[in-house]
Amino acid sequence: MKKVLLHACCAVCAAYPIRFLRSEGYEPVVYFYNPNIYPEIEYKRRLDELVAYSKKEDFELYFEELKTEDFEKNTKGYEKEPEKGKRCEKCFYLRLGKTAQKAKELSIDRFTTTLTVSPHKVTRQIFEAGNTISKETGIEFLPYDFKKKDGFKITQQIAKENNMYKQTYCGCKYSIREVKQ
């Protein structure tokens, strides 16, 4: 099987993409790099759930310690942007750029992301980031829109069947602000 580095924001969003990629002949290696997640307890919950799921579904998992300063530095000046705006674009570039670097480090020729499984994300923004980073790094970006063909519905079903922790916001402190309004 061909390996693909799959950037994951959480176990829930990773569930269907892992299944889909396997059906396409890929061996997904999952990478958890999400310096946007706030607060730290939320980061730990999401990582712990993904670690448990990796053991159950038998996939390799790599993760980075939480470094919110990466996110803060990268999105400075965009704090008041609405969800799906420029701040999110900057965040996508940050996380996918780090994913491509990790793929190169692991000698994996391609990468993709679970971010497209969410109907709350702008797939075009994610694809633009992935394609640009692919050109810069030489690591192939696989532009899968995982919410298609009931992907979002299926990933929610898998989460329910596995009693996974489901968050109520994207992850950053600005998306919490929008949920509470």
N, C-alpha and C positions, 0 to 999 in steps of 0.2 A: 504494500500500500504506500501511496505517496503521502508524506507528512505535510500538514498545513498548520501554521501557528494561528490559533483562534484567540483573538483578544476577547475576554469576557468581563462584563461588568458585574455579573452575579450568576448564581447557579440557575435561577429561574430562566434568565435569558439565554443561558448556554444550553439548556436541555434539548430543545429541538434542533438548533444548529449542529450539535454534536451528532445527533441521530441522522440528520440530513447529510452531513459531510461523510459519514461512514457509508451511507447508501450510495454516495457518488464515488466511492473508492478511495477516500482519503482517511488517513489516520490523524485525527485532530489532537494536537498538543495545545493545551489551554494555557493562556497567559493572563494573569490578573494584575494589571497596572492601571490604577484608578486614583490618582492623587486628588481628584475632585471630590471624593466622597467625604461627607461631613455629617455628623461628628465622628470621632475615632471609633466609638462603639458601633456605629453603623458599618464602618469599614470592616471591623472585626466580625460582625455578624455575617456579612456577605462573604468574606473570605472563609470563615468557618464552614458555612453552608456549601461552598464550592469544594473545599477540601473533602468534606463528607461525601459529596456527590462523585468526586473523582475516584474515591475508593469503591463506591458502589458500582460505577460504570466503567471502571478500569481505564482511565486515561491519565497521561502525564500532565502534571500541573506545575507551572512556575509562577511565582508571584514576587512582587516587590513590596517592601515595607512602605507604609504610608508616608508620603512626603508632600504635604499640602502646599509647601512653598513652591513646588514645581507648578502647581495649578495657579496659585496666587500670582506668581511672576508672569505666567503665560497669558492670563486673562486680565491683568491690570488695565484699568481704564474701561473695562466692559462690564463692570459690576451691575450696572442698571439696565443692561440689555435684557430683553424679554427671553423667555425660554424659546428655543429654536432660532435664536438670533446669532449675532457675531460671537458672543461669548462661547456658545456651543460649538461653533465652527473652530474656534481656537482650541477648545478642549479636545475636539476630535483629532486635530492635527497633532496635538501633544501626545495623546494616547496611542494613536496609530503610528506616529513616528517612532515612539519607543518600542512598539510591537515589531516594526520592521527591523529595528536595530537588534532586538532580541532574536528574531528569526535568523538574521545574519550570524549572530553569535552561536546559535544552535545548529547552523548549517542547514536551515530549512529554507527552501526556495520560494515559498509563498505564504501569504497571510490573509486573514479576513477578520471580521468582527461580528460579535453578537448584537451590536448596537442597532442593526437594521431590523431586528425582530420586533422592536417597539414601534407602535403606531404614533408614539409621542416624539419621535425623532424624524428629522428631514433626511430621507435616504440620499437625496442628491448631494447634500452637504457631506455626508459620510463618504460617498463614492468619490467626490472631488478630492477630499483629503487623502483617501487611499490611493487614488490614481496618481496624484502629485508626488506622494511619498514613494510610490513604486518607481516612478521615473528618477527620483533623486537617489534611491538606494539600490536599484536593480533587483529588488525583491518583488516578485509578482503579487499584485493585489487581486484577490478573487472577489468580484463585486456581486455577492449574493444578497438579495433582498429577502431575508429570512421570514418576513411577515407574510410573504406571498403564499398562495396555496394553503391558507389556514395556518401558517406557521405560528402566528401569535396565539391563536386558539389552542394549537397542539402543545406549545410550550407551557401554556397555563394549565392544561390538563395533566401534563407530566409533573408539573410543580405540585398540583393538588394530590396526585397519586403518591408522590414522594413526601408529602407534608412539608414542603420547603418553606422557609421564611420568605415572605414577599414584602418588599418595601413599598412605600406609598409615594415616593418621589424619585427623581432621576439620581440624585446623590449629592449634588453640591448644595452649599448653604443658600445659594440664590434660588434653587428650585424648591427648597423648603419654603422660602418666602412666598413663592407663587402658589404653592399648595395651600398655605394658611390663609390666603386672601379670599 
